[in-house]
């Protein structure tokens, strides 16, 4: 694989990762799992999404902000959306701790916010990621 082929893949890889989150959340929303299994799957999903957002906030977004100051507004919005998603995931954890009452509604709220967030992030970042020559370690 040449460097140019690898460069094109970075933005596309972000979309693939996001599509995995979309699929996993859809599966949770449609799930007929018993409460204990649903809890396990929800917590695993929330942990994975949290780690993804933590990596973006701590590594990718600062790197993009340095090299692309025109992204300042978009990156600020994406960070704020990460906080909204984090609050919703905390509410899901609270629902799970309380026996799962209201869980479906919480998953629906998360899906609405997360879909909008992922769509916006892809719109703003994929074209730039697909043109970048370097990415920071750990992305």
N, C-alpha and C positions, 0 to 999 in steps of 0.2 A: 504494500500500500504506500502510495506517495504521500508527502506532506499535504499536498493540495487535497487529496481524497480525504485525509483525516480532518482537515479544516472544515470541509463541507459537512462533515458528520456531527460536529458539536451542537449546532442548533437543532439538527434532526434528532440527535440523541436526547435532547431535552424534551422534545415532543413525545418521543417514545416513552420516556420516564413518566411524563404527565399522563399519557394515555393509560399507563399501568395504574396510576392513582385513580383515574376516572373509572376504569374497569373494576378495580377493587371496591371503590365506594358504591358503584352501582350494584355489585354483588352483595354488599352488606345491606343495602336498602331493600333488595329483593329477597334476602335470606329468610329462610324458615328454620334457622338453627335454634336449638334449645338455648336458653338464657346463658348458660355457662360457656357454650361454644361461641355464641355471638359476642360475649364479653371478650373472649380471647382474641377473636378476629378483629374486633373494633380497636382493642388496645394495640395490637400489632400494627394496624393501619395507622392509627394516630401517632405511634412512635416513629414509624417510617416517614410519615409526612413531616413530623416535627424535625427530624434529622435533616431531611431535604431542605426545609426552609432555613434551618440553622446554618447549613452550609452555604446557602445563597446569601443570607444576611452577613455572615462572617467572612466569606471569601470571594464569591463570585461578584456580588453587587459592588463591594469596594473596588475590585479590579476593574469592573466595567465603568464605574464612576470616574476613576482616574483616567482611563483611556478615552472615555466618551462623555465629556461633561454635558452634552446635550441630553443625556439620559437622566439628569438629576431629578426632574419631576416624576418621571416614570418609576425610577428606583425608590423614591420616597413613597409613592403610591403603593408599590409592591410591598415595601416593608410594612406599611400601615395595614395592608390586606393580610399580611402574615400574622399580625397581631389579632385581627378579627378572627381568622381561622383558628389561631391558638385558643382564643376565648371559647369558640364553639367546641373545640376538641375537649377543653376543660369541662364544659357543660355536659358533653357526652360521657366523660369519666364520672361526673357527679351522678348522672342518670344511671350509669352502670352500677355505681356504688349503692344506689337507692333501689336496686332491683330491676332496673330497666324501664320503669314507667316513663313514657314520653320519649323513648329512644327513637322511634321511627320519625317523629317530628324533628328531633335534633339532627338526625342523619339527613333529612330533607333540607333543613336550613344549611347544614354544612355543604351539601351538594350544590345548592344555589350559589353560595359564596365562593366555593372552591372552583366551580366551573367558570364563573366570571373572572376570577383571579387567573386561572391557568390560561384562559383565552387571551386576556390582556398581556400577560407575561410573554406568551408566544408571539403575539403581534409585535411587541416592542423589542424583544431580545433575539429571537431566532435569526432575523436577517443579519444582525450584527455578529452573533456567535458564528454564523456560517462564513463570515468574512475574516474572522480574527486569526492572527498568526500565532498567538500564544494564549494560554490559559494558566491561571495560577495553579500551583501544586494543590492537590486535594479536591479539585472540582470534579 
